Amino acid sequence: MRLSKFLYRAGMILGFAIILVGFACAQGRPPSHANGIRVGQEAPDFALEDLSGQTVRLSDFKGKQPVMMMFFSTY
């Protein structure tokens, strides 16, 4: 009885330690979906349709005015 209680506690502590080490190791890594763009690096050009149906490219605003992009998602 005493040995099984000890093994249970040791297993819980070991499991908790493994989880903490996993979280600590993952903190410095970029998300798996990151494409390598860094802060201060120029954004890649892309095109989207505005509400009136016209195609707008990010490069259309280069050197003219700041661009703030907001992406929303609904489920």
N, C-alpha and C positions, 0 to 999 in steps of 0.2 A: 504494500500500500504506500509506504513512505517513498520507495524508489519510483513508483509510477507518478507520484505527485511531483517529485524532483524532475523527472524526465519531461513532464507536461510543462512545468515552469521554464525549464531550460529550452524547450522547443519554442515556447512563446517568445522568450527573450531573443533567441536566435532569429526567429522569423521577423520580429520587429526590427532587429538590427539590419537584416538583409534589405528590408523595405527602406529604411532610412538611408543606407548606402546607395541604393538605387536612385532615390530622389536626389541625393547629393551629387551623384555622377551626371544626372540628366540636366542639372541646372545650367551648365555652361554651353550646352549644345543648342544650335538653332533648330526650329521646328523642322520636321521632315519635309514639309511642303515649301520651305524657303528656297528661293531660286538663286541665291548668291548676291543679291543686291544689298549693298551696305549703305549706311547713313552717309549722306553727302554725295553719293554716286548718282549720276544722271539716270532718270527713270527711262525704261524702254518705251518707244512710241507704240501707241495703240489707238484704235478707232472704235467709237461707239455712236449709236444713234441718239440724238436728243429727243425731246418730247414732240417736236414738230416733224420728226422723221429724217432730218438732215444728218449726214455723217460728220462727226466732229473728231478731229485727231488731236492728241496731246501736243504734237509738234506745232499745231496752229497757234498755240499760246506761248511758244518759246520766245523769250526776250520781251514779251508784251506785258504780261501781268501774272501775278502769282496764281497758282492753281491749287485748289483744295478739293480732294476727292473723298467722297463719302460713299461707302458701299453698305447697302442694307439687304437683309434677307428675311423672308418670312417662311414659316413652316406650317 
